[in-house]
Amino acid sequence: MKTTVVVTGLGATTPVGGDVSSTWKAMLAGESGTVLLEDEWAQQLPTRIAARAAVDPREVLDRIEAKKLDRSGQFALVAAREAWAHAGAPEVDPDRFAVVVATGIGGVTTLLDQYDVLREKGPRRVSPFTVPMLMPNGPAAAVGLALGARAGVHAPVSACASGAEGIAYGLDMIRSGRADIVVAGGTEAAIHALPMAAFDVMMALSRRNDDPPGASRPYDTTRDGFVMAEGAGIIVMESAEHAAARGAYVYAEIAGAGMTSDAHHIAQPDPHGAGAARAIRLALTDAGIEPEQIAHINAHATSTPQGDVAESLAIRSVLGDTYAAQVPVSATKSVTGHLLGGAGAVETIAAILALDTHTAPPTINLDEMDEAIELNVVTGEPLGLPPGSLYALNNSFGFGGHNVALVVRGVR
């Protein structure tokens, strides 16, 4: 019998809030975090909008501490500390405690900034913290050091599926008996001239510079790409037995995970959503449930023309056209923008809170539904969900053909 894995702590810092509470409030209110960039470097780009963190992590962290971390690591540490505090800062054997903090790009801003220092001021002025700041496992290592985890510190890298894969890896660690508690999630900080220019030339970013709050518009016929965002989402996972022994508050259960790859294209999804559909089926099987038991979906829904349609086809192929047209779907990237490696974790938190509060957040900026997307998308006001042991699906997909689906079970 599989070990039941529950969530006892939540932490986030996003473009719409410096913590979980403010982020969730903004999601329910449909408040966009996208703004016009005023940086000098942004003025030369076709896309001059992004969703910056609502609270700068340097305002939260100790100055010396922040100086040693890339911005992605700063976000991860802020979110991890919030999640750990929400979990009651549990006493745990360090040898039974692990960290899995994923990222899609890692310390790219450190790499680029320090290269500028090298060119302009010479090698002796390069920060001695450059390597631990730019390495993709830097955020995971920082969290592991801060919390004292010795069962393992891991950093999955699977583009925009990274955050969800980090949670899936944490699930496996607890089920396999490697750890009793895992702090898991994802982080990203790539709002910088080069990453934005690179995504721009791929025609991946929205260029709605005249309407930043309306730029991220999943499923809408006028969608023209995603909005770059930054931040982190972290959850505390533990075996149900361990949580019960210490009387912890349980938000939800991570009931199942499915991971596949498309083997189709480095940047485009399988147009039929075949790989995504297989990930969803695997997650449902892992959770031991039927498609008809899914009561809510937090979709990947980046606001790209091809990706939104492919995900819709995947959902419909697994749930069936009739039932897929009934299940409430939320696309929270319409509010937060796309946090890349942090997206899957933040959206898992949204799925958890939807079940815990019996409320599905609305998708904003959806004025005219693409006819190719036959889903029951929540718009306007939040939608009430019935209480009880309901299941939610959270999808995350990434460049390279990575597909991760997570099934969350509500507990009240």
N, C-alpha and C positions, 0 to 999 in steps of 0.2 A: 504494500500500500504506500502511495506517495505521501511524503510529509506535507502537511498543510502549511502554506507560507502566507503570513499576513503582513499588512502594512500598519506600522504603529507611529510613524512620524513623517511629516511632509515639510519640504523646504523649497523655496523658489525665489528667484529675483529675475524679473522680466521687464519688458518695455512698458508694462501697465501697472507694475507694483513691485515694491522692494521686498515683499514677502508673499506668503501664500494667501493670506486673507485679502490683501489689497488686489492681488492678481485675480483671484476668484470674483471679487466684487466687480472689477472692471469687465471681466468676461460676461458676467450676468447682465451688466448694464450696457454691453456692446460699445465700450469706449476704446477706440483705436489708439495704438501706441506709435503709429507712424508719423514722422515729422520731416520737414524739409531740412536738409543738412546745410549748416552755415559755414562749415569748414572750407578753407581756401582750396584744398585739394579736390573737394567735391564739385567745385564749380565747372571743372573741365569735363565732367562725366555726363553721359546721356541720362543716367539715373542719378538724381540728387536727393533721393529720399531714403530713409531707413527707419528702423524701430530701435532706438537706443534704450538702454536700461533706464527705468524710471528713477532709480537711485544709484548713484555712482558707488561702486564697491569700496572706493577709497574713503568714502564718508563713514563706512561701517567698520572697516578693518583698521588695526593699528598701523600707523604710517610706516614703520620699519618692516612690519609684516607684509604690507601691500607692496613695498618696493621690491621684494624678493619674488614676487609672483607675476606672471603674465596676467592680463585682464581675464582670460578664461579661467585661470586658477583662482583669481580673486572671487569671481562669481561662484565657482564651485564651493569654495570655503564658506562664503556667506550662506549659501543655500544648505550646505551640509550642517552647519552649526544650528540653523533654524530647525531642520528636521530632527537633529539629535536632541535639541531642547524639547521639541514637541513630543518626542518619544519618551521623555522623562530622564534623559541622560542615563540610560540603563547600565547597571553594573554587569559586565560581561568579561569572561576570561579573554584576554587579548589574543590568545592562540585560537580562539573560536570566533573571532570577529574579523570581518573582511570589508574591503572597499572596492567598488567597481564604478568608476567615474569615466564615462566615455566622452569622446569629442570627435568631430568630423574633420577639423583642420588643425587644431592644436594652437601652439603659441605663435601664430603667423604675424601678429603685430609686433611681438618682440623681435622676431627674425628680421622683419623689414626695418624696424626702427634702429636696431643695433647695426645693421648693414649701413644705414645712413651715418651712424656715429663713426663706424670704421672708415668710411670714405671721407668724411668731413673733418674728423678730429684725430684719426689714427688708431692703431690697434691697442694702444695702452689705455684708451678711454672706453673701450668696450666693457660692458658690465660683467663682472665675474659670475653673475647669476644667469647669464644668457642661456647656457645649455639647459639647466633645469627649468628655466622659464619657457623655452621654446619646445621642449620635447612633449609629445602628445600625452605621455603619462604623467606630466608635471602636475596637473590638477588632482589626479587620483593620488599621487604621492603626497601632495600637500594635505589632502583630507586625511589620508592614512596616518600621517605624522601627527596631525593636530588631534586626532581622536584615539590614536594608539592601537591601530589595527595590525595584527600579526598573522592572521590566517591567509592573507594574500591581498595584494593591491593590484587591480587590473584596470586596463584602459582599452576597451574595444574601439576600433576605428572603422566605421562603416557608413561614412558620409552622413546623410540626414536620417539614417536609421540608427545611428550610434546610441542615442539616449535610451531608446527602447531595447536595444541589444544589451546595454549595460544592465537593465532590469532583468532581462531574460537570463543573463549570465548569473546574476545574483540569485535568481530563483533556482537555478541548477546547483549552485554552491550549497544552498541550504538543504535541498532535496538529497544531494549526494552525501551529506553529513560532513562537509568540509568546514561549515560554519554554522553558528547558531543565529548570528545577526550579521546582516550585510547592509551597508550604506551604499545605495546604488542610484545612478542617474546619468545625466549628461550636461555638458557645458559648452559654450561657444562665445567667441569674441572676435569677429572678423570684419567689423565695419571699418574698412581701411581702403585706401585708393586702389591698391592692386587687386585684392579679392573682388571688389565691386566692379572694377574695370573688366576683370576676367569673366565674371558672370554676365556682365553687360554684353560683351561681344558674342556670348553664347545665346543672346536674346532670351535669357532666363529671368531677368529682373523687370518688374513693372517700371514704366517710364511716365507714370501719371504724376509728374512733378507739380502740376497745378492743383492737385487734390490729394495730398498725402494721406489723410484719414480714409479716403475712399479707394486707395490703391490696391490693397489686398482684398480681392473679391472672388473667392472660390465659387465655382459653378456658374458665375455670371457670364453672359454672352460676350461682354466687353473685357473680360479678364485678359491681362497681357503679361503676366509673370508674377513671381513672388516678391515679397519685400524682405530685404535682409534685416535680420534682428539679432539681438545678443541677449545673453543671460544664462541661467542654469535652473535645472529642476533636480531635486534629490529626494529620495524616499528612504525610510528605514524599514527594512524587511527582516522578519524573524520567524522562526518556527512557531506555530500556534501554541505548542506546548511551552516554549520559552516565554512567550508573551503572557500566557495564562498564569504561569508561575509567579510572575511579578505584577499581575493585575493591571496590565497595560491596556489603554484604550485602543481598540482596533478599528481602523478606518475601513478596511476592505481586505479581501484575499486576492493575491495574484494567483489565479486559478490555472492559467495555461499560457504557453508561449509557442509560437511557430516561426521558424526562420527558413527562408529559401533564397535562391538567387535566380535571376532571369536568364543569364548567358545570352543576352540579346543585344545590348548596346551600352557603351560606357556612360552615357548621359540620359538616354531616352528609356522610358519603361516599355516593357512588352505592351504593345498597343491593345492587346486583348486582356491584359491583367492576369495572365495565366500564373505567373510566379507569385503575384500577390494573393491570388485565390488559393494557391497551395499553402501559403503561409497561414492564411485564415483558417483553412481546414485543419491544418496541423495544430493550431492553437485551440480550436474547438475540441479536437480529439484529446489533446493533452488535458483539457479541463473536464473532459468526460461529459460534454453537453451536446445537444442538438442545435442546429442553426436557429430554430424557432425559439430558443431560450434567450437569445440576445435581445435585450430591451433598449439598448442605446449604443450608438457608435460615435466615437470621436475620430473623425476621418483625418487622413494625412493632408489631403486637400490644400495643396500649396498655392493654388490660383494660377497654375500653368495650364494651358489648353489641353495638352496631351495627357498630363498626369492625372488631372481630375477625371477625365473620361475613363482612363484605364482603371483607376481605383473603383469607379462606379460599376464598371463591367465585372470587376473581381467580386465586389460585394454581392451583386445580383446573381452571379454564377454560383455562389456558395449559399446564399440565403433564399435564392429563388426570386423571380421577378415580383411575385405577389407579396411575399413577406418583406422583401427589401424596400418595397414602396410604402411600407407601414412603419418600419423602425425609425425612431427619431435620430437624425444625424446632425451633429454639431461640427462645424469647421472653425475651430478657435484660432487658427492662423489669420483669420480675417481681422481679429482683434490684436493679436500679439505680433504678427508678422512671422517669419520663418526663422527659428532659432537654430537651424541646421543641426549640429550634433546635440544640442540641448532640447530640440523640439519634442522628440518622442517621450522624454521624461516629463516635461512640463505638461504635455497632453495626457500622459498617464495620470498625472495628478488631477487634471480636469475630469477625466473619466471616473476617478475614485470619488471626487467630491460630488459629481453628478449623482452617483449612487448613494453617497452618504447623506446628501441633502435632498435627494429625490427631485433634482432640478437639472434639466438639460439647458446649457447656455445657448443663446441664439447665434446664428451666423449673420454677420453684418455685410452690407454692401452688395447684397444679392437682389438686384432690381429686376433682372430678366433671366430666368433659368435656362441654361443650355438644354435643349431638347434631348441631347444625347445622354443626359444624366437623369435617370429616373429614380431619384431617391427622395425620401421624406425629410427634407432639410428644415431644421428649426430656424425660423426667422422672426424678426420683430421682438417679441417678449420671450423670456425664458419659458420652457415647457415643463410642467410638473410630471414627474415620474412616480409610479405607484410604489409604495413601500414594500419591503420584503426582500427575499434573497434573489435579487435580479443580477443579470450579467451584462457587462458592457464590453465592447470591442474597441481596442485602440490600434490603429494602423500607422506604420512608419516605413517609408521607403527611401532609398538613397541612390545617388550616382554609383555606378558599378553594378547595378541590378540587385541591390540588397533589399530584402523584404522581411519585415518583422511585424508580427501581429501578437498582441497581448490580450488575454481575457481576464477581466477583473470581476470579482463577485462582491456584491454588496452584502452587508451583514446586519442591516437593520431596516 
